[in-house]
Amino acid sequence: KKSKVVVDKEFILGEVDRRIYGSFIEHLGRAVYEGIYQPESPFADEQGMRRDVIELIRQLNVPVVRYPGGNFVSGYHWEDGVGEKEKRPSRVDLAWGTIETNQFGLNEFMDWAKKAGTEAMMAVNLGTRGIEDARNIVEYCNVPGGTLYSDLRKSHGYDAPHNIKLWCLGNEMDGPWQMGHKTAEEYGRIAAEAGRIMKMTDPSIELVACGSSSYGMKSFGYWEDTVLQECYEQVDYLSLHQYYGNRDNNTPEFLANTVALDQFIASVVSICDGVRARKKQKKYINLSLDEWNVWYHSNEQDKKVERWSKVPHQLEDVYNFEDALLVAGMMITVLRHADRVKVACLAQLVNVIAPIMTSDTAAWKQTIYYPFELISNYGRGRVLHTLVQSPVYESAHGNAPFLDCVMTMDEEKETLAVFAVNKSLDEEMELTCDLRQFEGYQVKKHVVLTHEDVKAENTEEHPDTVVPRENGKSSLENGVLTAYLPDKSFHMILLQ
Ligand code: AHR
């Protein structure tokens, strides 16, 4: 197959907001306990944080991590997780049917975030709680001192404020499964009032209102429109969440989900701008894709989880090579909307639908770790409008291109990065791109992630089954880049 990519140095889509390489840690399964925090582990530091996991997260270069949920946050009392550990109560977590011991909480998370080289994106409980709690937690975290909650923080050993800049106004409030689920009108009002009082407490914060839990929600569209009608003035971002699965074992259809994601993002942008026009507003509402990933492998197993257990194995998807291809394609899709998607969180980060897994004896990288690592590290700077001329195939979402591709340009480093997925399961693709404008550039690196078996996995015993290799075939001659993309493969081509 042959494809052509067209870019122009002056034709810039937007800056890459580094927060699109965010992730997510929820109090769920073994994400916190046994994931990032395990005091009894030989890998733990003096605070009980797993050093080996921190090291893998640092390599991923994740600038922001959403916390503490997810569905969990909709029943959470953050006060249970601060202060002396011996006095912290255990509680039932109704979201996941488990017991939460609260031995890890807000302050431990902030300490951990520093060590992992990341920042917090904090969610407030707008399920079982409301605007009073939302204002108290902002006061606890961000007010320097001299007030009830800021002094409480100081008494817990945190003299300086945490200064958390990005806040989620609840989680998936459109979902009937959510504790304190609301109608769009109810949620829009509470988001507006919680948001207003939170910004009164700290005017420097930014707020994310809940959009839809997936494109497939019946209320999609109506929800976004109604919520923004109520809270447009108070918020900065609207969220969207999307997970995909290959339940029918149909790989081409599974990989075509990038088309669905593209449509989802474009639709949310349209609704935001529709409300903007109706309200004659100047400001734009941008998007926070604050949960996205592949999630389905663990669904059956999770039905067997014993109720009220502590730290069970939950949502422990073991990812395969085709999942890595879709993750790459989803990241490329997000980059292609970099003008409006300013935050995105791979859900999640450790053990729970995660790129990193742990046991008592090791931490290892799942297949999906690699596209995330490569795009997060090299996809910085500005995104070029990337016109892709590729053969297509029919899918449930319409015509799907065999090639997913985007290019970024880092002016500081004087580099150009090409990210590409060849979705064809049996044919190599020749990709060409006229780069005469980038005089003097050469191919510096061409990293390939491929495997003959789309179902190949990385496990503790075999952690290196699917790994990237710097052995791609490409050249830049007479200003034209020609790259050969083997069937089913992901590529990061760096030019300088
Ligand atoms: O990430 C797992 C769960 O998926 C989150 O708790 C919830 O927000 C979503 O439904």
Residues whose N, C-alpha, C, O or C-beta is under 5 A from the ligand:
A	BS01	AHR	G70 N71 F72 N171 E172 A347
